[in-house]
Amino acid sequence: MSDATISFGLIIIGDEILSGKRSDKHLPKVIELLGARGLQLAYADYVGDDPDRITATLARAFACGDIVFSCGGIGATPDDHTRQCAARALGVELALHPQAELLIRERMQDVAREQGLSYEPDRPDNVHRLNMGVFPVGAQIIPNPYNKIPGFSCAPLSGRGAVHFVPGFPVMAWPMIEWVLDTQYAGLFRRHAWCEQSVIVYGAMEATLTPLMETIEARHADVKVFSLPSVDHPQHGRHIELGVKGGPDLVPRAYAELLEGLSRLGAKTGPELVRKS
């Protein structure tokens, strides 16, 4: 798989997000974690605690060949369906992962020790906790530095892409996502390999600027043109932020042509912005 064909996706699972009981913090953080490594998020899906919807969402993730992070629903309570849905989407069975079992037992022993109690491995609640290590057959574990209860990664039979499952708790999920990125995808990191240049255009209509945008993209195939309109910005009022983004060696020429085109249109421009990662 070449770098150019790899996309990163995010799935956020849980009724609490869609009902508004909790605000999603994963999306901006994953964007930040990827950006620090010169990578970008291509898409994000939100899905509630409905097994059929989760299974369908995961089936798409496995089929697309992307690198996808899935946050939430991997516990062992009745409203946690992600592990089971992942197995259904892959068409495989569930089984207690040996390494996950060892880690979960270590965690239970740690808790018993902290509470001054003896560890009882056959106590019903401890036996139930082992369900958190029941993963789709063939899964690989993701270490959890917070409490040792691991997440897991699954790849489709095609071997293209993977879905990495982490808890919904940010304190656990974020270092686990970083671990996956740094141990499995370091070869994809492109620090300082992405650049964005844009300019504020006052009073213009997007329809008027569209032909110019299409011309720039046609002449520069590896550069993307974007427009972000605003109608009530506190500083610039009604305006469009018009720009190009891509490799730092490609953007300057495309941006210069964009500015030339705006000048020919008689557009009123303001501040210019540069962003790099």
Stockholm file with secondary structure:
# STOCKHOLM 1.0

chainA/1-277         MSDATISFGLIIIGDEILSGKRSDKHLPKVIELLGARGLQLAYADYVGDDPDRITATLARAFACGDIVFSCGGIGATPDDHTRQCAARALGVELALHPQAELLIRERMQDVAREQGLSYEPDRPDNVHRLNMGVFPVGAQIIPNPYNKIPGFSCAPLSGRGAVHFVPGFPVMAWPMIEWVLDTQYAGLFRRHAWCEQSVIVYGAMEATLTPLMETIEARHADVKVFSLPSVDHPQHGRHIELGVKGGPDLVPRAYAELLEGLSRLGAKTGPELVRKS
#=GR chainA/1-277 SS CCGGGCCEEEEEECHHHHTTSSCCCHHHHHHHHHHTTTCCEEEEEEECSCHHHHHHHHHHHHHHTCEEEEESCCSSSTTCCHHHHHHHHHTCCEEECHHHHHHHHHHHHHHHHHTTCCCCTTSHHHHHHGGGGEEETTCEEECCTTTSCCEEEECCTTCSCEEEEECSCHHHHHHHHHHHHHHHSGGGCCTTCCEEEEEEEESCCHHHHHHHHHHHHHHCTTCEEEEEEEEEETTTEEEEEEEEEECTTTHHHHHHHHHHHHHHHTCEEEEEEEEEC
#=GC SS_cons         CCGGGCCEEEEEECHHHHTTSSCCCHHHHHHHHHHTTTCCEEEEEEECSCHHHHHHHHHHHHHHTCEEEEESCCSSSTTCCHHHHHHHHHTCCEEECHHHHHHHHHHHHHHHHHTTCCCCTTSHHHHHHGGGGEEETTCEEECCTTTSCCEEEECCTTCSCEEEEECSCHHHHHHHHHHHHHHHSGGGCCTTCCEEEEEEEESCCHHHHHHHHHHHHHHCTTCEEEEEEEEEETTTEEEEEEEEEECTTTHHHHHHHHHHHHHHHTCEEEEEEEEEC
//
